[in-house]
């Protein structure tokens, strides 16, 4: 792709929400526009031309607007359900509609692209117009707002196809952001509302909801952000070529140069709620119980196989009993194994069966508790809250790759000749 770019070439951004391509213009403030596209009498573009005819609707602005709107709607919905003001379904429809309206009102026309445009990458290495490097189909533009990458197209049909594909995926990512934030808000509102209904009043609402929010933010930045980073890097390594000479490689290099470290500036990040944390703690505790139950069964087996003198066997049994009594299952098993009259534990099959029966009953109860905690903490909506965030980074990287492929595979429309005006 070596054609020069004339004014009014089409351009598509990795962060655009619009289904139509933009138009790039020459900047008459930066040069005299004396070199023109002979056929259409349009100035040819140079590296100093950083002007879009119209601003794009940016994924960043829409994502933040959706995140805050749905977070607030989620908090209201959670509180309303906790106070039995409405059911989840009815409230979700009403507050969801309000959140969508708020998102549109906040995000629409809020983007100002031109001030955020950074530079043209890969201009012509030797051809200059009035001292400025000429732009070709191989050039692309960077933007600090995304950071986004804007790729030029000469053919309207190809530009329109690329912009539709990019916008469709960006809308999907913003929708995921909205759902994730709504779930986060619902968890905060429901936790606070439940505490308040229990008799704690507004203070309990603030404490319970605040705890949910703090746990969620910490979970997002300590757990999900590293996972998201690894997902992105993994997909980039898959999409990149070994030689590093494709359009995707060049675009990715430039995006990484201006990419900002993540900041805590909106609730559009994934979260882990107190329900997951509490469930995790209980499951961990139950897992330790299972381990001790297996240990108790080994102790019972050891009692049955003890050797040595009577005094040695009784001494070892006393040590084992002391250790087993440290757990509920072990203490009950010890009582079950004791002879009624003497209170001693005699190594017999019947003794072993009684002890193991108690342990098995405890194990069954423990496993059932783990299942219930898993359903409570990681089932239904909670599982959605954990799974959806893992889709955001792959979708973002996929969108970037889709535009890079469209940009690289666009057709040439013949040689564009320049003339001096």
Secondary structure, 3 states (H helix, E strand, C coil): CCCECECCEEEEECCECCCCCEEEECCCCCCCCCEEECCCCEEECECCCCEECCCCCEHHHHHHHHHHHHHHHHHHHHHHHHCCCCCHHHHHHHHHHHHHHHHHHHHCCCCCCHHHEEEEECCCCCCEECCEEECECCCEEEECCCCEEEEEECCHHHHHHHHHHHHHHHHHHHHHHHHHHHHHHHHHHHHHHHHHHHHHHHHHHHHHHHHHHHHHHHHHHHHHHHHHHHHHHHHHHHHCCCCCCCHHHHHHHHHHHHCCCCCCCCCCCCCCCHHHHHHHHHHHHHHHHHHHHHHHHHHHHHHHCCCCCHHHHHHHHHHHHHHHCCCHHHHHHHHHHCCCCCCCCCCCHHHHHHHHHHHHHHHHHHHHHHHHHHHHHHCHHHHHHHHCHHHHHHHHHHHHHHHHHHHHHCCCCCCCCEEEC
